[in-house]
Amino acid sequence: MRLNVQHQNIRSLATLDSWVEQHIFALGRARQIDEANIRLERLENANPAYQVRVHLVTPGPDVFAETRDHTLRAAFAKAMRQLREQITNRTTKRLQRIKSNLKARRGG
């Protein structure tokens, strides 16, 4: 997996980047991720001030999340929750489709 983390008006720290990396790699257990593009941003005159954008390049449709909150940690947690929900929903849909196709082939 290729991981790209961009910082806008936020200092790039090794602890911050490794924290982001851990969460993204954890998602990789549920769905293959070829590339992860993450943008962490502090908006100067906005409320809430922190914005997180995530684009996961995966086989099939890509997965996206964009969130804002008053802290970077909260905004990132919201983005991770959105990504997990999308991945879970797509996996569930795929399994239901397979189950339905097997049922149709058996004639019942």
N, C-alpha and C positions, 0 to 999 in steps of 0.2 A: 504494500500500500504506500502510495506517495502522499505525504501530509504537508500541506501548505498553510501556515498560520500567518496572517497579516495583522498588524497592529496599527490602529489609527488613533493618535492622541492618547495612547496607552503605552507605557514602558514595557518592552519585551523582557521578561524575566524567565530564567530557566525553570523556576518552580511553576510559573503560570503555564508555560509551554508544555511541561511534562504533565501537568494536571489535565490540560486539554487533550494531550496525546493519549493518556490513560482512558479517558472517557470515549474517545473516538475508537480506539482499538477494542474496547469492550463491545461497541456496536458491531464490530467486525465479526464477532462470534455468531451473531444472528443473521447477518447478510454479508456477502462478499463486497468489499469496498476496494475499488481499484485506486481511487484518488479522493482525498478529502481536502476541500478548500474552506478554510475558516477565516472569517474576518471579525476581529474584535475591535469595537469602536467606541470611543467616548465622544458624544456629540456636545459641542461647547454650549450652545444655548437652547438645549432641548430638555424636556422633562417627561419621562425619565431619560437620563443621560447616556445610559449604556445600551449599545445595540450589538447583537450577535447575528451573523449570517453564516449559514453552513450549507455547502453544496457537496453531496456525496455522489461520486461517479460510481455507478454499479452496473452489473450486467442487467439489461432491461432498463426500466425507467429510473432515472436518477432521483435522489431524495433531497429535498430542500427544507430549510427552516430559517425563519427570520423572526427574532424576538427583541423586545426592549424591556428594560427594568431599571430600577434605581441603583442596583449594584451589578457589577460584571458577573459575579457568581450566580446571582438570581437569573439574569438574562441567559447565561449559558445553560443553567439547569432547565429553564423553559424550552430552550432549543433542543436539548437532549431528549426531553419528554416528547416533544413533537416528532423528532426523528424516530424514537422508539415506537410511538403509536403508528406512524406511517409504515415502518418495517413490519410490525406485527400485523397490521391490517392487510398488507400485501401478501404476507405469508399465509394468513388465514384464507384470503380469497383464492390463492393458488391451490391450497389444499382442498378447499371446497369444490373448485373446478375439477381437480383430478378425481375426487370422490364421485362427483356427478357423472363424469365421463366413464368411469369404471361401472357405475350403476347402469348407465345407458347401454353399455356393451353387453352386460349380462342380461339385459332385457327386463330390468325391473326396477 
